């Protein structure tokens, strides 16, 4: 299904929010769909909606519940509005698959700017995904259809889980900091929100049983995560031997090297990590 480039759904029980955002959005060429409760937001969602703006506190159904429902069937970008401004609300919204959040009171111009940024980022991500498919032993991530299969079975994952997994699996051996993952997947760097990355990684690991397979998501203590693939060989007896790892040499910056050393990794371990992959005869 294709999305209209300019149709924005606003779900908020405050008419002032609709009026103020509507004026600015329409002046920028957007079409606005107004609903005033959560159930109406779910009912109004269709393939033509380019982006949803959801207030957390709404009658009938909260914005968080609406976001949860949307993510069951759609990848449409979501921006959450919250009057609370509490970290737990922001983290929960991000973990449910929201793309951004804005704390009330806000400037309508800021909201429009954030809407444009999310739409631009979504378009850039779609265009940059080459053939959109990454495959490792028994695992396939298709970013175009937002599907993950493991051992031939479809694994139900949220869009953000798929995007994180795709980024890691597309770059085996490369270490991504939590800030990099947050910035690349959610599109901004916000100190204090990196816990949502840890939560998503935990859920991905729980869903993907990699027992007996040659890949895994490794935690780099104090830094972030990497997708590691072991180079296995099978001898004449059918026994598997690990002889090395795929690594992306040169992708680690001096700053990241320093962080690794500062967090207890020895120079020897770092040197081994940076060694080029061994050839298998």
The 8 nearest C-alpha neighbors of each residue, nearest first, counted from 0:
[[1, 46, 2, 47, 45, 73, 3, 48],
 [0, 2, 46, 3, 47, 48, 49, 4],
 [3, 1, 47, 49, 46, 48, 4, 0],
 [2, 4, 47, 49, 5, 6, 48, 1],
 [3, 5, 49, 2, 6, 48, 47, 29],
 [4, 6, 29, 3, 30, 49, 7, 28],
 [7, 5, 30, 48, 49, 3, 31, 29],
 [8, 6, 31, 50, 49, 51, 48, 32],
 [7, 9, 32, 51, 31, 52, 33, 50],
 [10, 8, 52, 33, 51, 32, 34, 53],
 [11, 9, 34, 53, 35, 40, 52, 54],
 [12, 10, 35, 54, 13, 36, 9, 57],
 [11, 13, 35, 57, 36, 14, 10, 58],
 [12, 14, 15, 11, 16, 17, 35, 10],
 [15, 13, 17, 16, 18, 12, 11, 35],
 [14, 16, 18, 17, 13, 19, 20, 12],
 [17, 15, 19, 14, 18, 13, 20, 11],
 [18, 16, 14, 20, 15, 21, 19, 33],
 [17, 19, 15, 21, 16, 20, 14, 22],
 [20, 18, 16, 21, 22, 17, 15, 107],
 [21, 19, 17, 23, 107, 22, 18, 16],
 [20, 22, 18, 24, 19, 23, 17, 25],
 [21, 23, 25, 20, 19, 24, 26, 18],
 [24, 22, 26, 20, 25, 21, 27, 107],
 [23, 25, 27, 21, 29, 26, 22, 20],
 [24, 26, 29, 28, 27, 22, 23, 21],
 [25, 27, 23, 24, 28, 22, 29, 21],
 [28, 26, 24, 25, 29, 23, 111, 22],
 [29, 27, 25, 26, 24, 30, 5, 23],
 [30, 28, 5, 25, 24, 27, 6, 31],
 [29, 31, 6, 5, 7, 25, 28, 32],
 [32, 30, 7, 6, 8, 29, 33, 21],
 [31, 33, 8, 7, 9, 34, 30, 6],
 [34, 32, 9, 8, 31, 10, 35, 17],
 [35, 33, 10, 39, 40, 36, 9, 11],
 [34, 36, 12, 11, 10, 33, 39, 37],
 [37, 35, 58, 57, 39, 38, 12, 59],
 [38, 36, 60, 40, 39, 59, 61, 65],
 [39, 37, 41, 40, 36, 60, 59, 42],
 [38, 40, 42, 37, 41, 36, 34, 43],
 [41, 39, 37, 43, 38, 42, 10, 34],
 [40, 42, 38, 44, 39, 43, 65, 37],
 [41, 43, 39, 40, 44, 38, 45, 37],
 [44, 42, 40, 41, 39, 45, 34, 8],
 [43, 45, 41, 42, 40, 48, 46, 8],
 [46, 44, 47, 48, 43, 42, 2, 41],
 [45, 47, 2, 48, 0, 1, 44, 3],
 [46, 48, 2, 3, 45, 49, 1, 6],
 [47, 49, 6, 46, 50, 2, 45, 3],
 [50, 48, 6, 2, 3, 4, 7, 5],
 [49, 51, 76, 7, 48, 75, 77, 8],
 [52, 50, 8, 77, 7, 9, 53, 78],
 [51, 53, 9, 78, 79, 77, 8, 10],
 [54, 52, 79, 10, 62, 80, 51, 78],
 [53, 55, 80, 11, 62, 56, 79, 81],
 [54, 56, 62, 61, 81, 63, 80, 57],
 [57, 55, 61, 54, 62, 58, 81, 11],
 [56, 58, 61, 36, 12, 37, 60, 55],
 [59, 57, 36, 60, 37, 61, 56, 12],
 [60, 58, 37, 36, 38, 57, 61, 39],
 [59, 61, 37, 58, 38, 57, 64, 62],
 [62, 60, 57, 64, 63, 56, 55, 37],
 [61, 63, 55, 65, 54, 53, 64, 66],
 [62, 64, 66, 61, 65, 55, 67, 92],
 [65, 63, 67, 61, 66, 62, 68, 60],
 [66, 64, 62, 68, 67, 63, 37, 69],
 [67, 65, 69, 63, 64, 68, 62, 70],
 [66, 68, 64, 70, 65, 69, 95, 63],
 [69, 67, 65, 71, 66, 70, 64, 41],
 [70, 68, 66, 71, 67, 73, 72, 65],
 [69, 71, 73, 67, 72, 68, 66, 74],
 [72, 70, 68, 69, 73, 67, 157, 74],
 [71, 73, 70, 69, 74, 68, 75, 67],
 [72, 74, 70, 69, 75, 71, 158, 46],
 [75, 73, 76, 70, 158, 72, 69, 145],
 [74, 76, 73, 50, 49, 77, 51, 48],
 [77, 75, 50, 98, 74, 51, 78, 97],
 [78, 76, 51, 97, 98, 50, 52, 79],
 [79, 77, 99, 52, 100, 98, 97, 51],
 [80, 78, 100, 53, 54, 52, 101, 99],
 [81, 79, 54, 101, 100, 53, 102, 55],
 [82, 80, 102, 83, 55, 103, 54, 84],
 [83, 81, 103, 102, 84, 80, 104, 55],
 [84, 82, 85, 81, 102, 103, 88, 86],
 [83, 85, 102, 82, 81, 86, 88, 89],
 [86, 84, 83, 87, 88, 89, 81, 82],
 [85, 87, 89, 88, 90, 84, 192, 191],
 [86, 88, 90, 89, 85, 91, 92, 84],
 [89, 87, 91, 86, 90, 85, 92, 84],
 [88, 90, 86, 92, 87, 91, 93, 85],
 [89, 91, 87, 93, 92, 88, 86, 94],
 [92, 90, 94, 88, 93, 89, 87, 95],
 [91, 93, 89, 95, 90, 94, 97, 88],
 [94, 92, 97, 90, 96, 95, 91, 89],
 [93, 95, 91, 96, 92, 195, 90, 199],
 [96, 94, 92, 93, 67, 97, 91, 66],
 [95, 97, 93, 94, 159, 98, 92, 70],
 [98, 96, 93, 77, 92, 99, 78, 95],
 [97, 99, 77, 185, 78, 76, 96, 93],
 [100, 98, 78, 97, 79, 77, 185, 101],
 [101, 99, 79, 78, 80, 102, 89, 98],
 [100, 102, 80, 79, 81, 103, 99, 105],
 [101, 103, 81, 84, 82, 80, 104, 105],
 [104, 102, 82, 105, 81, 101, 80, 84],
 [103, 105, 102, 82, 106, 101, 81, 80],
 [106, 104, 103, 107, 102, 109, 101, 110],
 [105, 107, 109, 108, 110, 104, 103, 111],
 [108, 106, 110, 109, 20, 111, 105, 19],
 [107, 109, 111, 106, 110, 112, 23, 20],
 [110, 108, 112, 106, 107, 111, 113, 105],
 [111, 109, 113, 107, 112, 108, 114, 106],
 [110, 112, 114, 108, 113, 109, 115, 107],
 [113, 111, 109, 115, 110, 114, 108, 116],
 [112, 114, 116, 110, 115, 111, 109, 117],
 [115, 113, 111, 117, 116, 112, 110, 118],
 [114, 116, 112, 118, 113, 117, 119, 111],
 [115, 117, 113, 119, 114, 118, 120, 112],
 [118, 116, 120, 114, 119, 115, 121, 113],
 [119, 117, 121, 115, 120, 116, 114, 122],
 [120, 118, 116, 122, 117, 121, 115, 123],
 [121, 119, 123, 117, 122, 118, 116, 124],
 [120, 122, 118, 124, 119, 123, 117, 125],
 [123, 121, 125, 119, 120, 124, 118, 126],
 [124, 122, 120, 126, 125, 121, 127, 119],
 [125, 123, 121, 127, 122, 126, 120, 128],
 [124, 126, 122, 123, 127, 128, 121, 143],
 [127, 125, 123, 124, 128, 122, 129, 121],
 [128, 126, 124, 125, 129, 123, 131, 122],
 [127, 129, 131, 126, 125, 130, 124, 142],
 [130, 128, 131, 127, 126, 132, 125, 143],
 [131, 129, 132, 128, 143, 133, 141, 142],
 [132, 130, 128, 142, 129, 143, 141, 133],
 [131, 133, 141, 140, 130, 142, 134, 139],
 [134, 132, 140, 139, 169, 141, 135, 131],
 [135, 133, 139, 138, 140, 132, 136, 137],
 [134, 136, 138, 137, 139, 133, 214, 168],
 [135, 137, 138, 212, 213, 134, 214, 139],
 [138, 136, 150, 149, 135, 139, 151, 134],
 [137, 139, 149, 135, 136, 134, 148, 150],
 [140, 138, 134, 148, 133, 147, 141, 135],
 [139, 141, 147, 133, 132, 146, 142, 165],
 [142, 140, 132, 146, 143, 145, 131, 144],
 [141, 143, 145, 131, 144, 140, 132, 146],
 [144, 142, 131, 145, 141, 125, 132, 128],
 [143, 145, 146, 142, 141, 131, 140, 147],
 [146, 144, 142, 143, 141, 161, 158, 147],
 [145, 147, 141, 144, 140, 148, 142, 153],
 [148, 146, 140, 154, 139, 153, 141, 149],
 [147, 149, 153, 152, 139, 154, 151, 138],
 [148, 150, 138, 151, 152, 137, 153, 139],
 [151, 149, 137, 152, 138, 148, 153, 136],
 [150, 152, 149, 148, 153, 137, 138, 139],
 [153, 151, 148, 149, 150, 154, 147, 138],
 [152, 154, 148, 147, 155, 149, 151, 146],
 [155, 153, 147, 148, 156, 152, 149, 206],
 [154, 156, 153, 157, 147, 146, 206, 148],
 [157, 155, 160, 154, 161, 158, 147, 203],
 [156, 158, 160, 159, 161, 70, 96, 155],
 [159, 157, 161, 160, 162, 74, 156, 145],
 [160, 158, 162, 161, 157, 96, 163, 184],
 [161, 159, 157, 163, 158, 162, 156, 199],
 [160, 162, 164, 158, 159, 163, 165, 156],
 [163, 161, 159, 165, 164, 160, 166, 158],
 [164, 162, 166, 160, 165, 161, 159, 167],
 [163, 165, 161, 167, 166, 162, 168, 160],
 [166, 164, 162, 168, 163, 167, 169, 161],
 [167, 165, 163, 169, 164, 168, 162, 170],
 [166, 168, 164, 226, 170, 169, 165, 225],
 [167, 169, 165, 170, 171, 226, 166, 164],
 [170, 168, 166, 167, 165, 171, 133, 164],
 [169, 171, 168, 167, 173, 172, 166, 226],
 [172, 170, 226, 227, 168, 173, 169, 246],
 [171, 173, 246, 227, 247, 226, 245, 225],
 [174, 172, 171, 247, 170, 225, 175, 250],
 [175, 173, 225, 224, 172, 176, 223, 251],
 [176, 174, 224, 223, 179, 225, 173, 180],
 [177, 175, 223, 179, 178, 222, 180, 224],
 [176, 178, 223, 180, 179, 193, 181, 196],
 [177, 179, 181, 176, 180, 182, 188, 193],
 [180, 178, 182, 176, 177, 181, 183, 175],
 [179, 181, 183, 177, 182, 178, 184, 176],
 [182, 180, 178, 185, 184, 179, 183, 177],
 [181, 183, 187, 186, 188, 179, 180, 185],
 [182, 184, 180, 186, 181, 179, 185, 187],
 [185, 183, 181, 186, 182, 180, 162, 163],
 [186, 184, 181, 98, 182, 187, 183, 99],
 [187, 185, 182, 183, 184, 181, 120, 188],
 [186, 188, 182, 185, 189, 181, 183, 184],
 [187, 189, 182, 178, 181, 190, 186, 179],
 [188, 190, 192, 191, 187, 193, 178, 181],
 [191, 189, 192, 188, 193, 178, 194, 181],
 [190, 192, 193, 189, 194, 86, 195, 90],
 [193, 191, 194, 190, 189, 195, 90, 196],
 [192, 194, 195, 196, 191, 177, 178, 181],
 [195, 193, 197, 196, 192, 198, 191, 90],
 [194, 196, 198, 193, 197, 94, 192, 90],
 [197, 195, 199, 194, 193, 198, 200, 177],
 [198, 196, 194, 200, 195, 199, 201, 193],
 [197, 199, 195, 201, 196, 200, 194, 202],
 [198, 200, 202, 196, 201, 197, 160, 203],
 [199, 201, 203, 197, 202, 198, 204, 196],
 [202, 200, 198, 204, 199, 203, 197, 205],
 [201, 203, 205, 199, 200, 204, 206, 198],
 [204, 202, 200, 206, 205, 201, 199, 207],
 [205, 203, 207, 201, 202, 206, 200, 208],
 [204, 206, 202, 203, 207, 201, 208, 200],
 [205, 207, 203, 204, 202, 208, 154, 156],
 [208, 206, 204, 205, 209, 203, 149, 154],
 [207, 209, 210, 206, 205, 204, 149, 212],
 [208, 210, 212, 207, 211, 215, 214, 213],
 [211, 209, 212, 208, 213, 207, 214, 215],
 [212, 210, 209, 213, 208, 214, 136, 239],
 [213, 211, 209, 210, 214, 136, 137, 215],
 [212, 214, 229, 228, 136, 211, 215, 231],
 [215, 213, 228, 227, 212, 229, 209, 226],
 [214, 216, 227, 226, 217, 228, 209, 213],
 [217, 215, 226, 225, 227, 218, 224, 214],
 [218, 216, 225, 224, 215, 226, 219, 227],
 [217, 219, 224, 220, 223, 225, 216, 222],
 [220, 218, 223, 222, 224, 221, 217, 225],
 [219, 221, 222, 218, 223, 262, 259, 224],
 [220, 222, 262, 219, 223, 259, 258, 218],
 [223, 221, 176, 219, 220, 259, 177, 258],
 [222, 224, 176, 177, 219, 175, 218, 221],
 [225, 223, 218, 219, 175, 217, 174, 176],
 [224, 226, 174, 217, 173, 216, 172, 227],
 [225, 227, 216, 171, 167, 168, 172, 215],
 [228, 226, 172, 215, 171, 214, 225, 216],
 [229, 227, 214, 245, 213, 244, 171, 230],
 [228, 230, 244, 213, 231, 243, 214, 245],
 [231, 229, 243, 244, 242, 241, 228, 232],
 [230, 232, 241, 240, 229, 242, 239, 233],
 [233, 231, 240, 239, 234, 241, 230, 242],
 [232, 234, 239, 238, 237, 240, 231, 235],
 [235, 233, 237, 236, 238, 232, 239, 240],
 [234, 236, 237, 233, 238, 239, 232, 240],
 [237, 235, 234, 238, 233, 239, 240, 232],
 [236, 238, 234, 235, 233, 239, 232, 240],
 [237, 239, 233, 236, 234, 240, 235, 232],
 [240, 238, 233, 232, 231, 237, 234, 241],
 [239, 241, 232, 231, 242, 233, 238, 234],
 [240, 242, 231, 243, 230, 229, 232, 239],
 [243, 241, 230, 231, 240, 232, 244, 229],
 [244, 242, 230, 229, 241, 277, 276, 245],
 [243, 245, 229, 230, 228, 246, 276, 227],
 [246, 244, 228, 172, 276, 229, 171, 227],
 [247, 245, 172, 248, 244, 171, 276, 173],
 [246, 248, 172, 173, 250, 249, 245, 171],
 [247, 249, 250, 246, 273, 275, 274, 251],
 [248, 250, 251, 247, 252, 273, 173, 246],
 [251, 249, 248, 247, 252, 173, 174, 172],
 [252, 250, 249, 255, 256, 253, 174, 248],
 [251, 253, 255, 254, 256, 250, 249, 257],
 [252, 254, 256, 255, 257, 251, 258, 250],
 [255, 253, 257, 252, 256, 258, 251, 259],
 [254, 256, 258, 252, 257, 253, 251, 259],
 [257, 255, 253, 259, 258, 254, 252, 260],
 [256, 258, 260, 254, 255, 259, 261, 253],
 [259, 257, 261, 255, 256, 260, 262, 254],
 [258, 260, 256, 262, 257, 261, 264, 255],
 [261, 259, 264, 257, 262, 258, 263, 265],
 [262, 260, 258, 259, 263, 257, 264, 256],
 [263, 261, 259, 260, 264, 221, 258, 220],
 [262, 264, 260, 261, 265, 259, 220, 258],
 [265, 263, 260, 259, 262, 268, 269, 266],
 [264, 266, 268, 267, 260, 269, 263, 259],
 [265, 267, 269, 268, 270, 264, 260, 271],
 [266, 268, 270, 265, 269, 271, 264, 272],
 [269, 267, 271, 265, 270, 266, 272, 264],
 [268, 270, 272, 266, 267, 271, 273, 265],
 [271, 269, 267, 273, 272, 268, 266, 274],
 [272, 270, 268, 274, 273, 269, 267, 266],
 [271, 273, 269, 270, 274, 268, 246, 275],
 [272, 274, 270, 271, 248, 269, 275, 246],
 [275, 273, 271, 272, 270, 276, 248, 246],
 [274, 276, 277, 273, 248, 246, 247, 272],
 [277, 275, 245, 244, 243, 274, 278, 246],
 [278, 276, 243, 275, 279, 242, 244, 274],
 [277, 279, 280, 276, 243, 242, 275, 230],
 [280, 278, 277, 242, 232, 230, 243, 231],
 [279, 278, 277, 232, 242, 231, 230, 233]]
